[in-house]
Amino acid sequence: MSAPSAATTLFAGSAYDPSAAGGLVAWQRPDGVALIARGDATDALPGSHPALGGSRVAWRDGGQVVIADAATLAPLERLAAPDAGVLALSDTLLAWRTRDAAGTDRLWVRPLAPAGEPRVVLESPAPAELGRPALAGGLLLCHVAGPRGSRLVGVDVASGTRRLLRAESGAQVSNPATDGTRLLYVHATGRSQELRLGSLAPADPAGDRVLLVHASSGRRDREHEHSRRRRRQGYPGHRPPPLPPRAAPGVVDTLWGTALSADTAYVTRLRARRGVPRTGDILRVPLPPLG
């Protein structure tokens, strides 16, 4: 596990659910407007809940999903996706999540070029929930969260084979994103929330790189009494390691949706404060060059 980056910056205020591919980034705003950043230009999309994949971008338009050329925004296909929520896109597949009145989540996929019939590849009845889907070629990723904890799973769309990518007792793992080789996700405990990066292959979360350390969504205690110092015996130079950051009084931050490009990781930070409507913004964390 490597040291976290100190170069985190704000990418977009009043924003959530980033998506990245081909050097482009798209995201959603609470007012219903979806945006796409292409170089120095940022344009509004004629729909909501954008997803980037390969050289394409998709957005919701009522009960349909429009797939367009990401460079020009010229529509290429318009596909039926009733009750679709969040989307994911690759060069060969479109995926989306639905939730019915009973609280059952389903992840659907539909082949592209030529368009095939939609089908369910993952289903989870309440109280368990499926997270936002992500696609790497023919591999569908998401988190599954419920009373017994959470896990990151991958489903081979062609065969239906499932793989457990990450799970850890006592921690919540959620919101995966991938560039086809690396896996970005949120790791949360009662002490802190972390943005982590590792291999797309199944692995122990402890071996993944920590990109960002954030205060936990609950306000933890100081881990030492007032007017007393922390225990120093047994640490090199009598210097205990730094504690994770603590949330400010009355503030609850939750790290949520993620996106991954060649050189940057993105994560949504949802913020709740007493007497103030919940807000969201997107943080940007630079990555070292690919080896």
Steps between C-alpha positions, in 0.01 A plus 500: 500500500653831391469844658194700390528784254516854639397664171123450517304790351138591432403401146134606494266652757132409522572174317495122538537168312809569287583285195829503309635350176716607209629809678145628559301539822122524541289551810154579634378811681218505758297737282467224238763635259772260384837637387796372300853646507693470175835675520443857615130492407211389720167436330152410623356171377139467379419242767597376845718239674788498249742210450816489289643189338761472226427776248133531596281674755153397616226689680143442608218663308171400660459123469777477240878517498676697229849389398706762320847569371686649797703739285208656309195395709337381176242230592581148378230287661185542707410197711205422726599469867180529708545618861876535451695674773878534486678379184828338395644474150775312316577453131274195490245534782257736667409429864253661738339450839130487587320482834141381528234592758602207722858626517654236275802626307586361156792562270416474131729475198433547131748420222585779257573515126278325416270557796387184675222430747542625859537240774555491875847387609477576873206531739486584871179525706471745791656561746814436291580759233698503177724797431557692181625267223838532329618320185837373384437339161269210578553517879232669710604639840298627796482490877248291691415646842270366768461428872794255491744744341605582147713356222618588151402248234570449132268313265610363164204605287546222242528208742331634812803404710539714811825599670550647846741789442521655848352435844621571852352422838423819691525727195266622228630479144295677234476697176748327270636656181754355258707579193513130408818432697469683832222508759403820683260485795404643840610322820323619816524415871401677819841671504530632144390487138762427237517508123703194397654377176609146417494228238173403334573141603363362831727612784528592867402869549793540740740482205336780303636853478333770710447811286293709740424485873183677615321527832250221568132567437446473878675728750749273679651584839844655552655162592650665808364689798482879515813660651694174446744401230480185295710208612850528351678195637593239243505733200826596322622826646197492734293639214170321444363499145254779414135432560247516215323836464186565706177639358408854597210528747166474322654392167454155346702430185463181298734398219288349223508464119843470333658523155847412371706634211861431403641766731218605734258351752168671571269451798168654604487653848144526634464748787220532757491782755246588765228720354651501151389290198744225406758600241755319288825577324763307309861478615795437268809300601797485259657159439862413423570413135411147392803273515 
